[in-house]
Amino acid sequence: MKTTKILSMAAMALLMTACSNDESDMIVNQPVSTKGIPFTATIETDNNSAETRTIVAEANEGTTVSSTWETGDEIALVYKVGSTSYNTTATVQFVNEGKAYITATLEDGVVNGTALTIISPASAADGTTGNIRSDLLTEQNGFLRNNADGTILDVRKGTGIVSIIGDNAVMGSATKLKAQYAITRFLLGQYINSTTPLYIKSGTTDILPTVITVKPASNTNVVYVAMEPASSKKYRFEATTSTNKLLKKSTATIQAGKFYRTTIEARYPLAMADVDEDEDIGTIIASDGMVYMNPAAVSAASKTGYAMVAYIGQIECVHGIALALHDSDALGHYGAGTFYWGRAHGTGSADPVPHWITNHPISGATWRLPTKQDWGVMMLGCRIEGDAIARSDNMVPVKGFKQKLDAAGASIGGDYGYVYWTGDGDDSHRIWVDFDFYSGGTFGATFNENGEYRDMPAYTRLCLSF
């Protein structure tokens, strides 16, 4: 029926042309509009085969994106009359063998040889500039449409020259409109939806032309994304939802009109041996020995968080150090969580180290009371701008340490004014670290080695070497 309809419309067009002389008297007697110049043209895409408007899901990476026109599609025609620019909407009247027959009314004053910029769909045109809208890629629904206004993101652009024939304007030959974006089919490691949008962006070194936010209307783990072409470089496509991070690092050349298929694997849960200092500081090791992005991710997995990853590197451990999320549960003289090292076996005390280990087993990792060195490297591992670049025994700023502990739900000492025992020394001489505010509220830490403090109550917080 589609073929019949196309042929019928073509026949009607020829019939109207053939009858025009016979009806000349009627036309003379009708009021004739002098506003605008009737325009007709034929356009097509730059595809080798135009069969469908949507992505060819079976295509291999690097093949051409295929699309065609539909009756009623609107096309933007951008041109000048004198020094004034215009944007006129043309409409697809019918489609035959991948070519679209379009009609429009151009502004009076268009002359022979006027240059046309042709943009499909019309909603992708940036007014009268002849450019593609710069905001189109910012937010997408994962199915090649812009979330704000539904504009189709298979955007095509071409040029043509107007020829004036009598009172009409035409474009001499069919013009191929070229695709402006690359299309990528992402197979995601988890389902996402509009409440947990994903972001496709680069790392800090190589910047993609546009950071893309994808907000599907319903749950999906396959999305189609339009992307600006870019030359070969290393990219990090990152999709961060509320509970997970999806990553793909690669070197790629993204070409307009090409279709790419790729996978973004879920980064979490992650094995402890695979955590990375550039990616995973501040993440949480849970009761199953796996690493999760944040407390929400731990909760979503129905696990219990045990420790926050604070340092990655070789230091008396296999791979890194994580700080326990909570103080040890020893019952000391001063209250829950505190411990008198000078009276380690006194009434009301229980050794916090074995007590914690028994209740928080982690296969493949070892709990220990943090040494002075452990505390120092954890602080430095979490550092942000303004923090100390090396540990000292004097008060040092550790804002990043506090920031990440807060995010992990692991605040030090409740109000950040408590001291913690270190694993250095013995029961009669313990080193301790004091976390407190100083210098106008900057979070900092002090290391002390005074023996007289052996009988003061202090908190115990174990670390996990893995």
C-alpha positions in Angstrom: 0.0 0.0 0.0 2.9 2.3 0.6 4.1 1.9 -3.0 0.6 2.4 -4.3 0.2 5.6 -2.3 3.5 7.0 -3.6 2.7 6.2 -7.2 -0.7 7.8 -6.9 0.7 11.0 -5.5 3.3 11.1 -8.3 0.5 10.6 -10.8 -1.6 13.3 -9.3 1.4 15.7 -9.6 1.8 14.9 -13.3 -2.0 15.2 -13.9 -2.0 18.6 -12.3 0.8 19.7 -14.6 -0.9 18.4 -17.7 -4.1 20.1 -16.9 -2.7 23.5 -16.1 -3.2 25.0 -19.6 -6.8 23.8 -19.8 -7.6 25.5 -16.5 -5.8 28.8 -17.3 -9.0 30.9 -17.3 -10.0 29.6 -13.9 -6.5 30.5 -12.5 -6.7 34.0 -13.9 -10.0 34.6 -12.3 -8.8 33.5 -8.8 -7.1 35.9 -6.4 -3.3 35.3 -6.8 -1.1 35.5 -3.7 2.1 37.5 -4.3 3.6 36.5 -0.9 6.4 34.0 -1.2 7.9 31.9 -3.9 6.8 28.2 -4.2 9.8 25.9 -3.8 10.2 22.2 -4.5 13.2 19.9 -4.2 14.3 16.3 -3.7 16.6 15.3 -0.9 18.1 12.0 0.3 20.4 10.8 3.1 24.0 9.8 2.7 23.2 6.1 3.5 24.0 3.3 1.1 20.6 1.8 2.0 17.8 3.7 3.6 15.4 1.3 5.2 14.7 2.5 8.7 14.7 5.6 10.8 16.1 3.8 13.8 19.5 2.3 14.6 20.3 -0.9 12.8 20.9 -2.9 16.0 22.5 -5.8 14.2 25.2 -3.6 12.6 28.8 -4.0 13.5 30.9 -1.2 15.0 31.7 1.4 12.4 28.9 0.8 9.9 26.8 3.6 8.5 23.7 4.7 10.4 20.6 4.1 8.2 17.5 6.3 8.1 14.9 7.6 5.7 12.2 10.2 5.6 8.5 10.0 6.4 5.6 11.9 5.0 5.1 15.0 7.1 8.7 15.3 8.3 9.7 19.0 8.6 13.0 20.2 7.2 14.7 23.6 7.9 15.8 25.7 4.9 18.2 28.5 6.0 19.1 31.2 3.4 19.5 34.9 2.8 17.6 37.5 0.9 20.0 40.3 0.6 21.6 40.6 4.1 18.6 39.1 6.0 18.7 35.5 7.0 15.6 33.3 7.0 14.6 29.9 8.3 11.8 28.4 6.3 10.2 25.1 7.1 9.8 22.6 4.3 7.5 19.6 4.5 8.1 16.1 3.1 5.2 15.4 0.7 6.1 11.8 -0.2 9.0 9.4 -0.2 10.1 7.1 -3.0 13.2 4.8 -3.0 14.8 6.7 -0.1 14.3 10.1 -1.7 12.0 12.7 -0.2 10.0 15.3 -2.2 9.8 18.5 -0.2 7.8 21.7 -0.6 8.0 25.1 1.0 7.3 28.8 0.3 10.5 30.9 0.3 10.5 34.6 1.1 10.0 37.1 -1.7 13.3 38.3 -3.1 15.0 35.0 -3.4 17.2 35.1 -6.5 18.7 32.5 -8.8 21.8 31.1 -7.2 20.8 31.6 -3.6 22.5 29.2 -1.3 20.4 26.9 1.0 21.5 25.1 4.1 19.2 22.2 4.7 18.8 20.7 8.2 16.7 17.7 9.2 14.8 17.6 11.4 13.8 21.3 11.4 13.8 21.3 15.2 17.5 20.7 15.2 18.3 24.0 13.4 19.7 26.9 15.4 17.4 29.7 14.1 18.8 31.4 11.0 22.5 30.6 11.6 22.6 27.5 9.5 24.1 25.7 12.5 22.9 22.7 14.5 21.6 23.5 18.0 24.4 23.2 20.5 22.1 22.0 23.3 20.8 18.9 21.5 23.2 16.4 23.0 23.1 17.7 26.6 20.1 15.6 27.6 19.0 12.5 25.8 16.4 9.8 26.5 18.6 6.9 25.4 16.6 6.4 22.3 18.0 9.1 20.0 15.7 11.9 21.1 16.4 15.1 23.1 14.5 15.0 26.4 13.5 18.6 26.4 11.6 18.7 23.1 11.8 15.2 21.6 13.9 16.3 18.7 15.3 13.3 16.8 19.0 13.1 17.2 19.8 11.5 13.8 20.5 15.0 12.5 21.3 15.5 8.8 22.7 18.6 7.1 23.4 19.5 3.5 23.5 22.4 1.1 21.9 23.3 -2.2 21.5 26.1 -4.8 18.1 27.7 -5.7 17.2 27.9 -9.3 14.4 30.3 -10.3 12.1 29.0 -13.1 9.3 31.5 -13.8 7.5 32.1 -10.6 8.8 29.0 -8.9 12.0 28.0 -7.2 13.6 24.6 -7.4 16.8 22.8 -6.4 18.4 21.3 -9.4 19.3 17.8 -8.2 18.8 15.6 -5.2 21.0 16.7 -2.3 22.4 14.2 0.1 22.2 15.3 3.7 25.1 14.0 5.8 24.8 12.8 9.4 26.2 15.2 12.0 26.6 12.8 14.9 28.0 9.4 15.7 25.5 7.0 17.2 26.5 4.6 19.9 24.6 1.7 21.4 25.7 1.2 25.0 25.0 -2.1 26.7 25.1 -1.1 30.4 26.0 -3.2 33.4 22.8 -2.4 35.2 19.4 -0.9 34.6 18.9 2.9 34.7 16.0 5.2 34.5 15.1 8.9 34.7 15.5 8.9 38.5 19.1 7.6 38.3 20.4 9.2 35.1 23.8 8.2 33.7 26.5 10.6 32.5 28.7 9.9 29.6 31.9 12.0 30.0 35.6 11.8 29.7 38.3 11.8 32.3 40.2 14.9 33.4 42.8 14.8 30.6 40.8 14.3 27.4 37.5 16.2 27.3 34.6 15.1 25.2 32.9 18.0 23.3 29.8 17.5 25.4 29.0 15.8 28.7 25.8 13.8 27.9 23.1 13.1 30.4 20.9 10.2 29.6 17.5 9.9 31.3 15.4 7.1 29.9 11.6 7.2 30.6 11.7 3.6 31.9 14.2 1.0 33.1 16.7 0.0 30.5 20.2 -1.4 30.2 20.6 -0.6 26.5 20.7 3.0 25.4 21.4 4.7 22.1 23.4 7.9 22.4 24.2 10.6 19.8 27.7 12.0 20.2 29.7 14.7 18.4 32.5 13.4 16.3 36.0 13.7 17.7 39.5 12.6 16.8 41.4 9.7 18.2 42.2 10.0 21.9 41.7 8.2 25.2 38.2 8.5 26.5 36.6 7.5 29.8 32.9 7.0 29.3 31.5 7.2 32.9 28.0 6.5 33.9 27.4 7.2 37.6 24.0 6.3 39.1 23.1 6.8 42.7 24.6 3.5 43.7 27.1 2.5 41.0 29.7 3.7 38.5 30.0 2.3 35.0 33.2 2.8 33.2 34.8 2.2 29.8 38.3 3.4 29.0 39.4 3.3 25.4 41.1 5.0 22.6 38.7 5.8 19.8 37.9 8.0 16.9 34.2 8.9 16.8 33.0 9.6 13.3 29.8 11.3 12.2 27.4 8.9 10.5 28.9 5.8 12.1 27.3 3.4 14.4 29.3 2.0 17.4 28.4 -0.7 19.8 30.1 -0.9 23.2 29.7 -2.1 26.7 30.0 -0.2 29.9 30.5 -2.7 32.7 29.4 -2.0 36.2 32.4 -1.1 38.3 30.9 -2.2 41.6 30.8 -4.5 43.4 34.6 -4.7 42.9 37.1 -7.2 44.3 39.4 -5.7 46.9 42.5 -6.5 44.8 41.1 -4.4 41.9 40.5 -1.1 43.7 42.3 1.8 42.1 43.7 5.0 43.9 42.2 7.2 41.1 38.8 5.6 41.3 38.0 4.0 44.6 39.2 6.0 47.5 36.2 6.5 49.8 34.4 3.4 48.7 33.1 0.8 51.1 34.2 -2.8 51.8 31.2 -4.8 52.8 30.6 -8.0 54.8 30.9 -10.1 51.6 34.5 -8.8 51.0 33.4 -6.8 47.9 33.8 -3.1 47.4 30.8 -0.9 46.9 30.5 2.7 45.7 28.7 4.2 48.7 26.4 3.3 51.7 23.3 3.3 49.4 25.0 0.6 47.2 25.8 -1.5 50.2 22.2 -1.2 51.4 20.8 -2.0 47.9 22.9 -5.2 47.9 21.6 -6.1 51.4 25.1 -6.2 52.8 26.7 -4.5 55.8 29.5 -2.0 55.4 32.7 -2.7 57.4 35.4 -0.3 56.2 36.2 2.7 54.0 39.0 2.4 51.4 41.4 5.1 52.4 44.7 4.3 50.8 46.0 2.2 47.9 49.6 1.3 47.8 52.2 -1.1 49.1 52.7 -0.5 52.8 52.8 -3.5 55.0 49.8 -4.8 53.1 49.0 -6.5 49.9 47.2 -3.7 48.1 45.7 -1.0 50.4 44.2 0.1 53.7 40.6 0.6 54.7 39.5 2.2 58.0 36.7 0.6 59.9 33.4 2.5 59.6 32.8 2.3 63.4 34.8 2.3 66.6 35.6 -1.0 68.1 32.9 -2.4 70.4 35.1 -3.0 73.5 33.5 -2.0 76.8 36.1 0.2 78.5 36.0 2.2 81.8 35.1 5.3 79.9 32.2 3.9 77.9 31.5 1.9 74.8 34.3 2.0 72.3 37.0 3.4 74.6 39.9 1.5 76.0 42.6 2.1 78.7 45.8 0.7 77.3 47.5 1.2 80.7 44.9 -1.0 82.3 44.4 -3.4 79.4 43.1 -6.2 81.7 41.3 -4.1 84.2 37.7 -4.5 85.3 35.2 -3.6 82.6 37.7 -3.8 79.8 37.8 -6.2 76.9 40.6 -6.3 74.3 39.0 -4.5 71.3 41.2 -6.0 68.5 40.2 -9.7 68.7 36.7 -8.7 69.7 36.3 -6.7 66.4 37.9 -9.4 64.3 35.6 -12.1 65.6 32.5 -10.0 64.8 33.7 -8.6 61.4 35.4 -11.4 59.5 36.7 -10.5 56.0 38.2 -13.2 53.9 41.5 -12.3 52.2 42.1 -9.2 54.5 43.6 -8.6 57.9 42.3 -6.3 60.7 44.8 -4.4 62.8 45.1 -1.4 65.1 46.4 1.3 62.8 50.0 2.3 63.3 51.1 5.9 63.2 52.2 5.2 59.6 48.8 3.7 58.8 46.9 6.8 60.0 49.2 9.0 58.1 48.9 7.3 54.7 45.1 7.0 55.1 44.9 10.8 55.6 47.1 11.4 52.6 45.3 8.9 50.5 42.1 10.9 51.1 43.6 14.3 50.7 42.0 17.1 48.8 43.3 20.6 47.9 44.4 22.4 51.0 45.3 19.2 52.9 48.9 18.4 54.0 51.1 16.8 51.4 53.0 14.8 54.0 52.2 13.5 57.5 54.0 15.1 60.5 53.6 14.8 64.2 52.2 18.3 64.4 48.6 19.3 63.6 48.0 18.7 59.9 44.9 19.5 57.8 42.9 16.4 56.8 39.7 17.9 55.3 39.5 15.2 52.6 39.8 12.5 55.2 36.8 13.9 57.1 34.9 14.5 53.9 35.2 10.9 52.8 34.5 9.5 56.2 31.3 11.6 56.4 30.2 10.4 53.0 30.8 6.8 54.1 28.9 7.3 57.3 32.0 6.8 59.4 32.6 10.0 61.3 35.6 10.0 63.6 34.7 10.1 67.3 31.2 11.4 66.7 32.0 15.1 67.1 35.6 15.0 65.8 37.0 15.8 69.2 38.3 12.4 70.3 41.6 10.7 70.4 42.4 7.3 68.9 45.1 4.8 70.0 47.6 3.8 67.4 49.2 0.4 67.0 52.7 1.7 68.0 54.2 1.1 71.5 52.9 -1.2 74.2 50.4 -1.2 77.0 52.5 1.2 79.1 53.3 3.6 76.3 50.8 4.2 73.6 50.9 6.7 70.8 47.6 8.3 70.0 46.2 10.5 67.3 43.9 13.4 68.2 41.3 14.6 65.7 40.0 18.1 66.3 39.0 21.4 64.7 41.7 24.0 64.7 42.7 27.2 62.9 39.2 28.5 62.4 37.5 25.2 62.0 39.8 23.3 59.7 39.7 19.6 60.4 43.1 18.4 61.5 45.0 15.6 63.4 47.9 15.6 65.9 50.2 12.6 66.7 51.4 12.2 70.3 53.8 9.9 72.0 53.6 10.9 75.7 53.7 8.0 78.1 51.6 9.8 80.7 48.6 9.4 78.5 48.6 5.6 78.9 45.8 5.8 81.5 43.5 8.1 79.7 40.5 6.6 77.8 40.8 6.7 74.1 38.8 5.2 71.2 40.0 2.3 69.1 39.3 2.1 65.4 40.8 -0.8 63.5 42.0 -0.7 59.9 41.8 -3.5 57.3 44.9 -4.3 55.2 44.1 -6.1 51.9 
